[in-house]
Amino acid sequence: MEKASYFILSQQLTDKREVDYSKYVRKIDPRIVKDFLRSVVQNFCIKNGRVESVRFKNGIEHTFLYRGDE
């Protein structure tokens, strides 16, 4: 069942152009989300309660910029 849920999660995220993640995450088992993130994300960098960057296991790092922080 867990592998099936993981597969469905992956398919849903790749098939849609826009996803309401907050709504979607509430519909599925939290363990599935946790396992999925662990399989994809290497590191989250959080400062003052804000996500500064996310490093993925494939080596790509996404850095977030917030308005008003200049």
N, CA, C and O atoms as a GROMACS GRO file, in nm:
protein
  280
    1MET      N    1   0.083  -0.120   0.000
    1MET     CA    2   0.000   0.000   0.000
    1MET      C    3   0.087   0.126   0.000
    1MET      O    4   0.057   0.223  -0.068
    2GLU      N    5   0.196   0.122   0.078
    2GLU     CA    6   0.283   0.238   0.088
    2GLU      C    7   0.349   0.270  -0.046
    2GLU      O    8   0.357   0.386  -0.085
    3LYS      N    9   0.396   0.166  -0.116
    3LYS     CA   10   0.458   0.188  -0.246
    3LYS      C   11   0.358   0.241  -0.348
    3LYS      O   12   0.392   0.323  -0.432
    4ALA      N   13   0.236   0.193  -0.338
    4ALA     CA   14   0.132   0.241  -0.429
    4ALA      C   15   0.103   0.388  -0.403
    4ALA      O   16   0.087   0.466  -0.497
    5SER      N   17   0.096   0.427  -0.276
    5SER     CA   18   0.071   0.567  -0.242
    5SER      C   19   0.185   0.656  -0.290
    5SER      O   20   0.162   0.766  -0.339
    6TYR      N   21   0.308   0.607  -0.275
    6TYR     CA   22   0.425   0.682  -0.321
    6TYR      C   23   0.420   0.699  -0.473
    6TYR      O   24   0.449   0.807  -0.525
    7PHE      N   25   0.383   0.594  -0.543
    7PHE     CA   26   0.372   0.600  -0.689
    7PHE      C   27   0.265   0.700  -0.731
    7PHE      O   28   0.286   0.780  -0.822
    8ILE      N   29   0.150   0.695  -0.665
    8ILE     CA   30   0.041   0.788  -0.696
    8ILE      C   31   0.085   0.931  -0.669
    8ILE      O   32   0.056   1.021  -0.748
    9LEU      N   33   0.154   0.954  -0.558
    9LEU     CA   34   0.205   1.087  -0.526
    9LEU      C   35   0.298   1.136  -0.637
    9LEU      O   36   0.284   1.250  -0.683
   10SER      N   37   0.390   1.054  -0.679
   10SER     CA   38   0.483   1.092  -0.785
   10SER      C   39   0.409   1.124  -0.914
   10SER      O   40   0.439   1.224  -0.981
   11GLN      N   41   0.313   1.041  -0.950
   11GLN     CA   42   0.237   1.063  -1.073
   11GLN      C   43   0.156   1.192  -1.067
   11GLN      O   44   0.151   1.267  -1.164
   12GLN      N   45   0.092   1.217  -0.954
   12GLN     CA   46   0.012   1.338  -0.940
   12GLN      C   47   0.098   1.462  -0.954
   12GLN      O   48   0.057   1.560  -1.018
   13LEU      N   49   0.217   1.461  -0.895
   13LEU     CA   50   0.304   1.578  -0.900
   13LEU      C   51   0.363   1.601  -1.038
   13LEU      O   52   0.388   1.715  -1.076
   14THR      N   53   0.386   1.495  -1.114
   14THR     CA   54   0.446   1.512  -1.246
   14THR      C   55   0.342   1.534  -1.356
   14THR      O   56   0.374   1.592  -1.459
   15ASP      N   57   0.220   1.490  -1.334
   15ASP     CA   58   0.118   1.501  -1.438
   15ASP      C   59   0.053   1.639  -1.445
   15ASP      O   60   0.005   1.680  -1.551
   16LYS      N   61   0.050   1.710  -1.336
   16LYS     CA   62  -0.021   1.837  -1.332
   16LYS      C   63   0.074   1.955  -1.350
   16LYS      O   64   0.187   1.953  -1.302
   17ARG      N   65   0.025   2.055  -1.417
   17ARG     CA   66   0.103   2.178  -1.434
   17ARG      C   67   0.099   2.262  -1.307
   17ARG      O   68   0.200   2.321  -1.268
   18GLU      N   69  -0.015   2.267  -1.243
   18GLU     CA   70  -0.030   2.340  -1.118
   18GLU      C   71  -0.087   2.245  -1.013
   18GLU      O   72  -0.182   2.171  -1.039
   19VAL      N   73  -0.028   2.249  -0.895
   19VAL     CA   74  -0.073   2.162  -0.786
   19VAL      C   75  -0.093   2.248  -0.662
   19VAL      O   76  -0.006   2.327  -0.625
   20ASP      N   77  -0.207   2.232  -0.597
   20ASP     CA   78  -0.232   2.297  -0.469
   20ASP      C   79  -0.172   2.205  -0.362
   20ASP      O   80  -0.240   2.116  -0.311
   21TYR      N   81  -0.045   2.228  -0.330
   21TYR     CA   82   0.028   2.137  -0.242
   21TYR      C   83  -0.033   2.128  -0.103
   21TYR      O   84  -0.041   2.020  -0.045
   22SER      N   85  -0.076   2.241  -0.049
   22SER     CA   86  -0.136   2.239   0.085
   22SER      C   87  -0.258   2.148   0.090
   22SER      O   88  -0.273   2.069   0.182
   23LYS      N   89  -0.342   2.161  -0.009
   23LYS     CA   90  -0.463   2.078  -0.016
   23LYS      C   91  -0.427   1.932  -0.041
   23LYS      O   92  -0.485   1.841   0.019
   24TYR      N   93  -0.333   1.911  -0.130
   24TYR     CA   94  -0.294   1.775  -0.168
   24TYR      C   95  -0.231   1.700  -0.052
   24TYR      O   96  -0.261   1.583  -0.029
   25VAL      N   97  -0.143   1.767   0.022
   25VAL     CA   98  -0.072   1.703   0.132
   25VAL      C   99  -0.169   1.663   0.243
   25VAL      O  100  -0.147   1.562   0.310
   26ARG      N  101  -0.274   1.739   0.263
   26ARG     CA  102  -0.373   1.705   0.366
   26ARG      C  103  -0.454   1.581   0.331
   26ARG      O  104  -0.513   1.518   0.419
   27LYS      N  105  -0.458   1.546   0.203
   27LYS     CA  106  -0.539   1.432   0.158
   27LYS      C  107  -0.467   1.299   0.174
   27LYS      O  108  -0.532   1.194   0.182
   28ILE      N  109  -0.335   1.300   0.180
   28ILE     CA  110  -0.262   1.174   0.181
   28ILE      C  111  -0.194   1.151   0.315
   28ILE      O  112  -0.183   1.243   0.397
   29ASP      N  113  -0.150   1.031   0.336
   29ASP     CA  114  -0.084   0.991   0.460
   29ASP      C  115   0.044   1.072   0.481
   29ASP      O  116   0.128   1.076   0.391
   30PRO      N  117   0.060   1.136   0.596
   30PRO     CA  118   0.180   1.217   0.622
   30PRO      C  119   0.311   1.138   0.610
   30PRO      O  120   0.414   1.196   0.575
   31ARG      N  121   0.307   1.010   0.637
   31ARG     CA  122   0.428   0.928   0.623
   31ARG      C  123   0.475   0.921   0.478
   31ARG      O  124   0.594   0.916   0.450
   32ILE      N  125   0.379   0.920   0.387
   32ILE     CA  126   0.412   0.914   0.244
   32ILE      C  127   0.484   1.043   0.204
   32ILE      O  128   0.583   1.039   0.131
   33VAL      N  129   0.433   1.155   0.250
   33VAL     CA  130   0.495   1.284   0.219
   33VAL      C  131   0.636   1.289   0.277
   33VAL      O  132   0.730   1.332   0.210
   34LYS      N  133   0.650   1.246   0.401
   34LYS     CA  134   0.781   1.246   0.467
   34LYS      C  135   0.880   1.158   0.392
   34LYS      O  136   0.994   1.199   0.368
   35ASP      N  137   0.839   1.039   0.356
   35ASP     CA  138   0.927   0.948   0.282
   35ASP      C  139   0.962   1.004   0.144
   35ASP      O  140   1.076   0.991   0.099
   36PHE      N  141   0.865   1.065   0.079
   36PHE     CA  142   0.890   1.124  -0.052
   36PHE      C  143   0.994   1.236  -0.043
   36PHE      O  144   1.088   1.241  -0.122
   37LEU      N  145   0.976   1.324   0.055
   37LEU     CA  146   1.072   1.434   0.072
   37LEU      C  147   1.211   1.382   0.106
   37LEU      O  148   1.311   1.433   0.056
   38ARG      N  149   1.217   1.280   0.189
   38ARG     CA  150   1.347   1.221   0.223
   38ARG      C  151   1.416   1.160   0.101
   38ARG      O  152   1.538   1.159   0.093
   39SER      N  153   1.338   1.111   0.007
   39SER     CA  154   1.397   1.049  -0.111
   39SER      C  155   1.442   1.152  -0.215
   39SER      O  156   1.522   1.121  -0.303
   40VAL      N  157   1.390   1.275  -0.206
   40VAL     CA  158   1.418   1.377  -0.307
   40VAL      C  159   1.508   1.490  -0.256
   40VAL      O  160   1.590   1.542  -0.331
   41VAL      N  161   1.493   1.527  -0.130
   41VAL     CA  162   1.562   1.643  -0.075
   41VAL      C  163   1.681   1.600   0.011
   41VAL      O  164   1.670   1.509   0.093
   42GLN      N  165   1.794   1.666  -0.010
   42GLN     CA  166   1.913   1.640   0.070
   42GLN      C  167   1.917   1.731   0.192
   42GLN      O  168   1.953   1.687   0.302
   43ASN      N  169   1.879   1.860   0.174
   43ASN     CA  170   1.892   1.955   0.283
   43ASN      C  171   1.798   2.073   0.265
   43ASN      O  172   1.778   2.123   0.154
   44PHE      N  173   1.741   2.118   0.376
   44PHE     CA  174   1.667   2.243   0.381
   44PHE      C  175   1.750   2.341   0.464
   44PHE      O  176   1.801   2.304   0.570
   45CYS      N  177   1.764   2.463   0.417
   45CYS     CA  178   1.831   2.567   0.495
   45CYS      C  179   1.723   2.667   0.537
   45CYS      O  180   1.662   2.733   0.452
   46ILE      N  181   1.701   2.678   0.667
   46ILE     CA  182   1.596   2.765   0.720
   46ILE      C  183   1.660   2.867   0.813
   46ILE      O  184   1.739   2.832   0.901
   47LYS      N  185   1.625   2.994   0.794
   47LYS     CA  186   1.678   3.102   0.877
   47LYS      C  187   1.563   3.194   0.916
   47LYS      O  188   1.488   3.240   0.830
   48ASN      N  189   1.550   3.220   1.043
   48ASN     CA  190   1.444   3.306   1.095
   48ASN      C  191   1.305   3.259   1.051
   48ASN      O  192   1.218   3.341   1.021
   49GLY      N  193   1.285   3.128   1.046
   49GLY     CA  194   1.156   3.073   1.011
   49GLY      C  195   1.124   3.072   0.863
   49GLY      O  196   1.013   3.036   0.824
   50ARG      N  197   1.219   3.112   0.780
   50ARG     CA  198   1.198   3.114   0.635
   50ARG      C  199   1.291   3.014   0.567
   50ARG      O  200   1.407   2.999   0.606
   51VAL      N  201   1.240   2.948   0.466
   51VAL     CA  202   1.323   2.858   0.389
   51VAL      C  203   1.414   2.942   0.300
   51VAL      O  204   1.366   3.019   0.216
   52GLU      N  205   1.545   2.929   0.320
   52GLU     CA  206   1.640   3.004   0.237
   52GLU      C  207   1.679   2.925   0.114
   52GLU      O  208   1.696   2.981   0.005
   53SER      N  209   1.693   2.793   0.130
   53SER     CA  210   1.729   2.711   0.015
   53SER      C  211   1.691   2.566   0.039
   53SER      O  212   1.674   2.521   0.152
   54VAL      N  213   1.680   2.495  -0.072
   54VAL     CA  214   1.654   2.352  -0.070
   54VAL      C  215   1.756   2.288  -0.163
   54VAL      O  216   1.765   2.326  -0.280
   55ARG      N  217   1.831   2.192  -0.113
   55ARG     CA  218   1.926   2.118  -0.196
   55ARG      C  219   1.867   1.980  -0.220
   55ARG      O  220   1.835   1.907  -0.127
   56PHE      N  221   1.855   1.946  -0.348
   56PHE     CA  222   1.798   1.818  -0.386
   56PHE      C  223   1.908   1.714  -0.400
   56PHE      O  224   2.026   1.749  -0.417
   57LYS      N  225   1.872   1.589  -0.394
   57LYS     CA  226   1.970   1.481  -0.401
   57LYS      C  227   2.039   1.472  -0.537
   57LYS      O  228   2.145   1.410  -0.548
   58ASN      N  229   1.981   1.533  -0.639
   58ASN     CA  230   2.045   1.533  -0.771
   58ASN      C  231   2.147   1.646  -0.784
   58ASN      O  232   2.206   1.664  -0.891
   59GLY      N  233   2.169   1.722  -0.674
   59GLY     CA  234   2.270   1.826  -0.673
   59GLY      C  235   2.218   1.966  -0.701
   59GLY      O  236   2.290   2.064  -0.680
   60ILE      N  237   2.096   1.977  -0.747
   60ILE     CA  238   2.039   2.109  -0.775
   60ILE      C  239   2.000   2.176  -0.643
   60ILE      O  240   1.944   2.112  -0.554
   61GLU      N  241   2.031   2.304  -0.633
   61GLU     CA  242   1.992   2.380  -0.514
   61GLU      C  243   1.906   2.498  -0.557
   61GLU      O  244   1.941   2.572  -0.649
   62HIS      N  245   1.793   2.513  -0.491
   62HIS     CA  246   1.702   2.624  -0.520
   62HIS      C  247   1.710   2.722  -0.404
   62HIS      O  248   1.688   2.684  -0.288
   63THR      N  249   1.742   2.846  -0.434
   63THR     CA  250   1.752   2.950  -0.332
   63THR      C  251   1.632   3.042  -0.342
   63THR      O  252   1.594   3.085  -0.452
   64PHE      N  253   1.571   3.073  -0.229
   64PHE     CA  254   1.454   3.158  -0.225
   64PHE      C  255   1.496   3.300  -0.190
   64PHE      O  256   1.579   3.321  -0.101
   65LEU      N  257   1.439   3.396  -0.259
   65LEU     CA  258   1.461   3.537  -0.230
   65LEU      C  259   1.329   3.597  -0.185
   65LEU      O  260   1.225   3.572  -0.245
   66TYR      N  261   1.334   3.675  -0.080
   66TYR     CA  262   1.214   3.736  -0.026
   66TYR      C  263   1.221   3.886  -0.044
   66TYR      O  264   1.325   3.948  -0.022
   67ARG      N  265   1.112   3.944  -0.085
   67ARG     CA  266   1.105   4.090  -0.101
   67ARG      C  267   1.118   4.157   0.034
   67ARG      O  268   1.070   4.106   0.136
   68GLY      N  269   1.183   4.271   0.034
   68GLY     CA  270   1.200   4.345   0.158
   68GLY      C  271   1.323   4.306   0.236
   68GLY      O  272   1.352   4.365   0.340
   69ASP      N  273   1.397   4.207   0.188
   69ASP     CA  274   1.519   4.163   0.257
   69ASP      C  275   1.644   4.231   0.203
   69ASP      O  276   1.754   4.201   0.248
   70GLU      N  277   1.628   4.321   0.106
   70GLU     CA  278   1.746   4.385   0.046
   70GLU      C  279   1.812   4.476   0.144
   70GLU      O  280   1.913   4.539   0.111
   0.00000   0.00000   0.00000
